[in-house]
Amino acid sequence: KMRAYKGILSGTLRMAGVSTGKYIMPYFLSDFMEEYQAIDLILDVTNRGKVIESLAKNEIDFAVVSVLPAQLEVEEEKLMPNKLLFIGLPGRPWQPENDEGFASIPLIHREEGSGTRMIIDAYFQELKVAPKVRLTLTSSETVKQAVIAGLGVAALSVFSLKNELERGEVEILPLKGFPLMSEWRLIWLKNKRLSPVCKAYLDFIRTRKKIIFDRHFSWANQY
Ligand code: PGA
């Protein structure tokens, strides 16, 4: 009975996610897409600033972020914990001896508007240290490739590093205050009229998120 009902619900789910969302969102969608064969998906993975802008204009139904927008009233459903790790190439002398040491370690920064960038800026402000930033790159994948190529150190979500950590291609630098914890969240505009497709997705997330985390993301607990 339930399957038949699910089968007739049709429409398009419009979503956007920040750059790290590409490692996460497919897993929070695959069973849903399987169960609702008549629902299509449009998913934009882009800069956080643009994600928030699309949400504000009601061009998308849901966004996946870790850092909540400050100027927009949204509702949220937490998906799972997020963990930012500081990483570099194994075997490089990149662990600072003290806070001032950061002034000489090449730090790879994210672009303006990135949530990771906001968190790292706040971290260094707290330390009262100006890090040595020579590279500013767009997207977490680009930053990761730069770290692997030996260009410097960076803070990245553990979820973007599964294969590299498993293969020992990157090393976690045990910096003070790290890992930095936050949450991955599904957000939508407050007062949004949720379509039946949106309601079905929210319902799916609320009932399945724990199972999805246990099945696909609990490996991250070890780091
Ligand atoms: P980012 O955003 O991947 O653009 O850094 C993450 C976030 O929303 O916190």
Residues whose N, C-alpha, C, O or C-beta is under 5 A from the ligand:
A	BS01	PGA	V18 S19 T20 R48 V65 S66 V67 S114 G115 T116 R117
